[in-house]
Amino acid sequence: MRTLKPMITLCLAIFITCTSFASDTVRIYNPSTLSLTGFTNKTFTINSTGPSGEATSDTAPARVYVPIKRIVGPFDNINYSLLSLSGVNSLFDITNVTHYISYPLVLNVGSTAKYLYTAVRITTSGTSYYVVSKSSGTTPTYSNLTNSQVNSLLSPMDLCKAVNSNGGTVCNSSTGDLRPNSTNEIAPFKPMVYFFLSDESLSIDGGTPIDPTASAYSGGVFFETQMTNRVYDSTELETSISKVQLGDKRLIVTYSSSATMDASIFKKVVAFNRAADSTTNDTLDKLGLGKMFSNELSTPQSGSFTLNGLTNDVTYILSVALEDNFLFLTTMSPTVSGTPLEIQELLKKQACFILTAGFGEEHYITNYFRHYRDTVLFHSWLGKKLIKYYYHSAPKYALIIYQSESLRFVVRLMAYALYFVFNFSWLILIFPLLSFCLALRVKYFNQIAKNSL
């Protein structure tokens, strides 16, 4: 028993030491629902993407999208930002220390007090990170903490401090302009930000290097903090609406873009109900905007989306634009108007009762069979009889069909089947033909095999 006590004491000491060492970590608060806050003249939410794990590696960081104020150039890029609609009148200025980003972190600290540091890697790879900030106070701030939430503030000016201290040319401290590339301002600047704990007193001049892989600075988390001041004027990328189809309390908008936005930063399509018609592409400050539709729209950069929950018999003046992760928009498309109709009015307007009741809106299938009615059926005696019978009986059943989702589904299914038969009947014929040829081939080889015996 006496020999066991020293061993138990030793094991306990090792356990306490290891636990204390392992507890000095920085983690992200709620990484699966990551939310960062920015402040310029007003507090707002910054777009971000949570990491696939805990962001403890620079190969799998969290991502933050920071819109930077454009200083050089003929325009103010706040006019291209959705933030302007919420009262933000200045994007992040890289010369303004009062503009900052708040990163939500969780600290676990043992009995030895630590500072919380921020370091920045200005290159796309490597282990050289430069310290730009630390928690306030002349002595280490944090100790004896378990899952303690803190918000660490970092100014884009601090990020540029590390760039300029190490010979970088991205941040122009005299003009306040951000130029990710000396010949191309399109690609975002992507400094990697690292938060870590240490009891050392490190200089925060942006020139003090640390290595996150070293044991003295490990245990932190990584944020790829992307920054850009770019805009998409109408000479570079513009959107247009080619068609607005009518529905009951909805409109179906078909749109396209003149170029493709970088897929890594493209977020979604947004639509506005404008206060007046416009035949030109406009920026947000010139729109005289009405309501912005808040429902998520389709993510492809061209295609169709449906605006639901509209009011029938009200005319909507629509513009669309592409939105990126930095909350910048392309210029608004020229407007196109559309007026949702109650199903009764829509049935009369479409003059194709059963199919319109099935689809509940204008649809290419309905248009196809209407064209078939006018160009084929109408020019024969039997066709005219069928048309007359249809318009005598169909209105009685159209509303019944529209009010039953199962009947609407059956109508749509039959319509698609007929459309396929009318347009791809050669595919229906080719399968029996192939089967016949295959049967002949099998019979031929069976006869050869029989003759060889």
N, C-alpha and C positions, 0 to 999 in steps of 0.2 A: 504494500500500500504506500509506504514511504517513497519507493522508487517511482510510483505513478504520479505523485503530486508535482514533482518538477516537470515531468513530461506534459501534464495537463496545463500547468502554468505557461510552459513554453508554447504549446499549441494555441492557447488562448491569446497570448501576446501576438503570435503570428497572425491569427485570425483578425484581431483588432487592428493590427498594422495594415493588413491587406484590405480590410474593409474601409479603413480611413483613406488609403491610397485610391481605392476604386471609386470612392464617393465624390472625388473632386471632378465633377463633370458639368458640362453645359449641354443642354438639350433644347429642342424647339417646343414651345407650348402649343399643344394641339396641332401636330404636323399634318394630320389628315384634313383639317379644316383651317389651314394656315391663313391668317389675316394680319396684314401689316398696315400701319397707319402712317400717313405723311402729313407734314404741316408746312405750308408756305404762308399765305394770308389766312388760311382756313384749314381745319382738320378734314382729312378725307381718307378713304380706303384705297390702298395701292393694289393693283393686280399682282397676284403671286401664284405660284404652283408649289404644292407640297412635295417633299421628297418621297422617293419610293421606299425609303427606310427611315432612319433617324438623322440623316444628313451628316453622319460622322466621317464621310469620305468626300474628297473633292471631285470624285467621279460620279457621285450621286447626291448633289446638293439640292437644297430648296432653291427656287428661282423667284426673283423679284424684278418687277418691270417699272423703272423709274423714268417718268417724262421730264426732260430737262428743258429749261427755258432757252429759246433760240435768241441769241443776241445779234449775230451777224446775219444780214439779209434784209430784204424789203418788207418782211411781214412778221407779225407776232404769232408764234405757233399755238398760243392759247386758243386762237380762233379755230383751230383744228381739233381741239381736245374736248371730250365729253365733260371733263371736269368744269369747264366754263359754265355749263348749265346748272351746276350746283353752287355757284357763287365763288368758285376759285378764280382769281384774276391774275395769278402768277404761278407758273410751273417752277420746279426746283432750279434755283439760280446757284451755279457752282462757285460764286464769289460771296454768297450770303450764308454766314454761319448759323443764322437763326432758322434756316430751312433745314429740316431734318426728317429722317425716317426712324420710326420706332419698331424695333425688332422684338417680338415676344419670345422670351427665353425662360428656361427652367434651370435653376442652379441646385446642385448637390455638393455641399462643401463640408469637409471634416473639421476637426478642431483647429487646424492651422489656418489662420486667416489668409484670404486671397484677394487680389485685385481681379476685376473682370476687364479683360483687354479685348480690343478689336484690332485685327491686322488685315492687310489687303495684299493680294497677289495681283500685280498689274499685267502679267504675261498670261498666255493661254494655258501654260503648264509649268511644272516645277514646284519646288518646295520653299522658295524664297518669298516670305510674307513680311510686310513692313507695318510696324505698329503705328496706329494713328489715333487711338483714344484709349482711355481707361476709366474705371469708376472713380468718382470724385473722392478727395481726401488725401492726406499726406501719409496715411497708414493703410494697410490692407483693409478692405471694407467688409468682406463676407466671410462668415465662419458658422459652423454648426447649423447648416441648413439642409433640409430634406424636401425636395420637390418644391422649391420656393420660386414663385413666378416673379420675374423682373422684366422691365421693358428697357432695352438698351438703345440709346439714341445715337444716331450716326448721321452726320451731315454729308451730302454729296461733295461739299467743299473739302471734307476730310479725305474722301476717296481721291480727289484730285491732288491733295497734298502729297500723297504717296507717289502718284504719277510724276508730278513735277520734281519731287525730291530725288527721283531716280532717272532723270533724263527723258521722261516721257513727253510726247507732244500732243496727247489727246486733249488735255485741258489747257486752254489759253487763259491764264490767270489775269492778263491785262484786259482782254475783251470780254471774258466770261463765256466764251463760246466753247462748245464741245465738238471736237472733230475726231471721230473714231478712226478715221483713215485719212491721210493727207490728201489723197486723190478721190476718195469716195466716202461720203457722209452717210451712206445708207445703212451699213451694217452697224448694229448696236455695239457699244463698248461694254465688255463683260468682265469687270473686275470681280475676283473671288474674295468674299469677305469671310473672315474666320474669327469666331468668338471663343475665347479660352480663359482659363483661370491660372494665375501664377502669383506666388508670394514675392517674386522679384520686382524691383522698382525699375521698369523699363522706360526709356525715353519714347515720347509719343510724337516725335518730329516727322514721322513718315519715312525716316531713313534707317530706322533700327530694324534689322532683319531677325526673324525667328523661323524655325522649322517646325511645323505642326507634327511631324513624325517623331521629333525628339521627345523623350519622356517628360521633360520639364514643361512642355507646352501642349501635350496631347490632351485628349478628352473633350475637345471642343466640337463645334458644329459649323457647317459651311453653307453660305448663301451665295449663289451666283447672282450678283446684283447688276442686272443689265440696265444700261443707260442710253438714251437716245434723244435727240432733238429734231429728228427728221419729220417731214410732213409729206403728204401725197397731193401735190397740186394737180389740176386737171390736165396739165401737159404730160404728166408722168403716169397717172392712173385715174381713170374716171369710171363711174358706174352709170348705167342707163336702165330704164324699165321698158321692156318691149311689149308687155301685155298685162292688163288687169282683167281677170275673169270674175264675174259676179257670182255671189252665193247668198244664201239666207243667213244674215248677220255675219257675213265674212266676205273677204276678197282674197283672191289668189293672184299673187304678183310674180311675174316672170322677169328676171333681171340678168344682167351680165356686166362684166368689167373688162376694160380695155387691156389690162395687163394682170399678171398674177402677183398677189402680195406674198411675201415670204411666208411659207406654211408654218415655220417655227414660231412666228409671232402673230399670225392671223387668228382672230378670236371668233367673230361672227358677223352677220349682216344686221344692220339696224334700219328701221323705217320710221319716218316722221310724217305726221299729218300737218302739212304746212298751212300757214295763214293765208297764203296767196299763191297763185300760179306763177311758175318760173320756167323759162325756156333755157336757162343757162345753169352750169354747175356753180354752186355757191358754197362759201365757207359758213361756219356756224353763226358768225356775227352778222351775216347778211340775210339770214333765212327768214326772220319773222316767224319763228317756229310755233306751231301749235303743239299738239301732244306728241311725245316720243313713245312709240309702242315698246313696252317693257318686256313683253314675252320673248323668250329665246327664239331667234329665227334660225333658219337653216345655216349650216356651217360651210357648205361649198361656196366657192367664190363666184359661181354663176349657177342659175337654176331657178327653182320656184319655191315659194313659201306661202303659207296661209295666215292671214290676219283674222283671228277669231274674236268673238265677243263685240262685234261692231253693232251699230244701230242702223236698222233698215231705213231706206229712203233718205239717208244723210249722205251727202257727197264728201268723200275724203280726197284731199289733194296730197298725193303721196310722193315722197322722195326717199331714196335708199342710199346707203353708203356702206363701205367695209370698215370694220373696227379692228384695231390691233390690240395686243396685250398692254400697250402703254396708254390706252384710252385715246389714241389719236384716230381720227376718221379721215377717209378720203373726202374730197369735196362731194357735196350732195348732188345727186342726179337731177336732171330736169324733171319737172313734175308730170305725173299722169293722174287723171281723176278716175274714181270709181264709186258707184253708189250701190251698196248692198240692197237686195230686194227680198220682200217676203216671198215665201214659196209660191203663193198664188200668182203674184206678179211675175215671178221668174218663170213659172210654167207657161204663162201667156207669152212672155217675151221670147222664150226659147222655142215655143210651138213644137215641142217634142216631149210630151207629158210624162210618159213612163220612164224614159231614160233620165230626164231632168229630176224627177222625183227620186230615182235611184241614186244619182250622184249628188243631188242637192246643190248643184252649182253648174256653171258653164264647164264643159269638158270636151276634150278632143274626140272622145268616142261619140258623144252627142252630135258634135259638129260633123263627124264622118257620116253618120246615118242620115242627118238632115241633108247633106250634100247628095247622098245616094238616093234619097227620096226625090229631090229636085231634078237630078240628072238622069235617073234610070226609071224609077217607078212612075213618075208623073207622065212619062212618054209612052205608056202602054195602057190599054183598056183595063186589064186586070190590075195593074198597079194603081190606077186612079180609084178603082173600087176598094182596094185595100186601104188607101189613104183616107177615103171617105169613111170607111168603117172605123178606122183607128181614131179619127178625130170625133166621131160620134160617141165612142165608148170609153176612150182613154181618160178624159177628164174626170169621169166618175171614180176612177180607181187611183188617180195620181196622189191625192192627199192621203188616202188610206195607206198607200205604199210608203210615202214620205214619213208617216208617223210610226212606222214599224221598222226597226233596224234590221230585223231578220228578212223582211220582204225586200228592203233596199239592198241588202247583201246579195240576195238571189238575183235581183235585176242586174246588179253590177256584174255578177259572175256570168250571167247569160250574155250580157252585152260584150264583155271581153271575149267570150268564147266565139260569138258570132263575128266579132271584129277579126279574130284570128282566122276563122274559116274563110271570110271574104278576102283577106289579104295574103294568107299563107296556105291556101288550099293545095299548092304544089307539094308542101311538106306532108300533107295528109295522104297524097297519092304516092309519094315516093317510098313510104314504108311498105305497102303491099307489093310494090314493084321490086324492092330489094329482097323481100321475103321470097317472092317468086323466083328471082334469079338465084338466090341461095339454095332453094329447093332443087332447081335444075342442076346446079353445080354438084350438090350432094348425090343426086341420082346418077349424074354422069360418072363420078368417081366410084360409086357403088357398082355400076355396070362394068367399068374397067377392072375392078377388083374381082368381080364374078367371072369375067372372061379369062382372067389370068390363072384361075384355078384349074 
